[in-house]
Amino acid sequence: MFSRPFFRSKTADLQTQVRYQLRFSVDLLYKQGLLASNGYTRGLANIVTHLFEVEPANIVLARLLSKGLLHKYLTEEKKAMTKGDRRSHITVKLVSVLAWLLYRRRLPSSLPKERVQRKKHLGSKQCPELPPLPPAIAKEVLAYNRRVVDHVQ
């Protein structure tokens, strides 16, 4: 299945590297609550598997869903929603959170200062920049990053 090593090492051959990678991956999934002790998947492991192309955002999204942080944020934002202002709709708020996690692209270093308004385009004032993540969600993303770094070391 694998023909090239993951990293260059004089002592670790390809089989050893694959074993370490497998052990690390299984242990991480177990600690995230996506694998049971018997090896069966549990929780939101199916959605994490389905979204494998956007890893590690798939695991972060599963954490936000399982902890109820995304639901709580959208419930709070729904109270402030006004029908005439599309920017306050919860679908726009959901997309802004998902945009932080999925298929991120860096903006070019220089953006034109003048913004040409397109017909029927209702972009936000800071478009194409994303609004900041809600504090509770940003805190969970940072906590996940810390746990993974601790797990690697």
Disulfide bonds with the S-S distance in Angstrom:
none
